[in-house]
Amino acid sequence: MALLVVAVLCLLAGLALTLTERADLAMIVWAAGVVPVLAALVVEILRSLWKGEVGLDIVAALSMSAALLFGETLAAAVVALMYSGGTFLESFAEGRARREMSDLLSRVPRTATRHQDGGLEEVPLQEINPDDLLLIRQGDVAPVDGTVQGDRAMLDQSALTGESMPVRLDRGQEVMSGSTNAGEAFDLRVTRAAADSTYAGIVRLVEAAQASKAPMARLADRYSLVFLAVTVALATAAWWFTGDPIRAVAVLVVATPCPLILAVPVALVAGLSRAAHFGVLIKGSKPLEALAQIKTLILDKTGTLTDGRPQIVSIETHGVLSKDEILYFAAALDQASKHPIAQAIVAAARADGAALPIPENVVETPGEGVAGIIIGRHVVVGGAAFVAATAGTAHFDKAIVAAGSVVVSLAVDGTLMGHIIMADALRSGTADFLAGLRHLGITRIILATGDRRAVADAVTEGLGLDDVRAEMTPDQKVQLVLTERKTGPVMMVGDGVNDAPALAAADIGVAMGARGAAASAEAADVVLLVDHLNRLLPGIEVAQKSRRIALQSVAAGIGLSILGMIAAALGYLTPVQGALVQEVIDVAVILNALRALRIVPDHVGQRATGLEAQTAAL
């Protein structure tokens, strides 16, 4: 910003001095505005050369230096303004794209509650040692690895393992850090310090994967060597054959690659803005360009291909109550429980418009079920074995339930009335979403999940995926990504902490940001701001069209610049005229680049209007 302000002020001040017939002082002011821009440019060029990169910035440096050397300070000032404006726009876009993201470690608590001398104390994570005894309250995230010290614990491990349903752990079983306590409070015996625990290891995988991923070169720099060679050859030939160094200066000024420096980031930044309009946050122009070229997609299951929350699949009746009445009694009693499955049943009943009475004499057995009185009747709801033991009913045959499903049984007044079958259901419209991906040029689609093979096969049946990988650990997902990258650019979509390393290793990582873990959102290059996987379709389409517009701007800019260089070499353009011609070229290609703001994806669908309104508010 400082360089841009200096370039603008000095150019305007010099023009004002020229109008007051102080041309000598105007030249000094123009030169003063060019020098800091040129110095910063030289430093950037040296850094790039140290890394083995050659960019079009060299042409800008040559044109400014030559113009100053031969007294064409106004032309140098115009070039300085164009260059500083382009670099400012590029840096501003990168910063703005990342500003909305949360910290990588925001999911993990900074302190823990430790038993000490018969009481409880809050201590920082770094003070927790193996064999300490911690209290994990309901809703707390386990800060370190350990073992259950109470009778049982109910944990939501979906962010770590991909298992969508909460799991019950008995005394002595191991708890992974990053798991959320979905049941009653329990004691945790620490087995590993925070730095050595599961979550810390996942964070290190993210950092290593990010460090190993080579940065993408700017789009314009791909043409730098050829364009630089043509520019130097034309300038040298013009000076050699005419003996007039000013013609060489004019060629260099016209050749200044501002159409590439300016128009490319304008098109890509416009694409970023347009993608956000459809609920897709792309964290910079480099990820947007990469997103446009993806050929392979790897999908997580829980919370990505599926909704990530238990939903009612069916209701089985075994008594005089109807299905609606079974849901009514179960939901009424489950109001007293904070268990995720209980809350899902309550939400389903309320969605149907049921007015639920207040339960009485409630007794909850954590991880098993609830018993109580509903409108004068004794009701028991929970796991099939719990209901059978409490109400004296027959045990339910789980063999007839599909893989990945959970059975919630209901007994009223000691009689089994029915079962509610729940599962983490496939997102609606998934088949159309996958077909849309194929239409956009993605040729290979793979499911990678930490869930069981039977569950993965049941969920993906009939979807036409190219491969299904089940029971995968975070590091195995990373290896899958690296293997697939050998055949082309890879995009990984996930929402849990366990997905973060693979998201970072992929060419493009996409996180379900609406409910996803902060670690996965930070590791990703793209975050879906609304919890709809099909938002990815307009995101990809916007990226492809934005890149196409950027390439058009590159082609038009280079073509017009070469024509201007030839005219300057033949003596038809002075350096100042060349700078003005170059400015006209800039305006033309930038106006073309701004067309990216008006991109209308074909894959928005009927729900686009409402979602656009939501994401515009975000």
Buried (B, 14 or more C-beta within 10 A) or exposed (E): EEBBEBBBEBBBBBBEBBEEEBEEBBBEBBBBBBBBBBEBBBEBBEEBEEEEBBBBBBBBBBBBBBBBEBBBBBBBBBBBBBBBBBBBBBEEBBEBBEEBBEEBBBBBBEEBBBBEEEEEEEBEBEEBEEEBBBBBEBEBBBBBBBBBBBEBBBBBBBBBBBBBBBBBBEBEEEBBBBBBBBBBBBBBBBBBBBEEBBBBBBBEBBEBBBEEBEEBBBBBBBBBEEBBEBBBEBBEBBBEEBEEBBBBBBBBBBBBBBBBBBBBBBBBBBBBBBBBBBBBBBBBBBBBBBBBBBBBBBBBBBBBBBBBBBBBBEBBBBBEBEBEBBBBBBBBBBBBBBBBBBBBBBBBBEEEEBEBBEBEEBEBBBBBBBBBBBEEEBBBBBBBBBBBBBBEBEEBEEEEBEBBBBBBBBBBEEBBBBBBBBBBBBBEBBEEBBBBBEEBEBEBBBBBBBBBEEBBBBBBEEBEBEEBBBBBBBBBBBEBBBEBBEEBBBBBBBBBBBBBBBBBBBBBBBBBBBEBBBBBBBBBBBBBBBBBBBBBBBBBBBBBBBBBBBBBBBEBBBEBBBEBBBBBBEEBBBBBBBBBBBBEBBEBBBEBBBBBBEBEBEBBBEEBEEBBEEBEEE
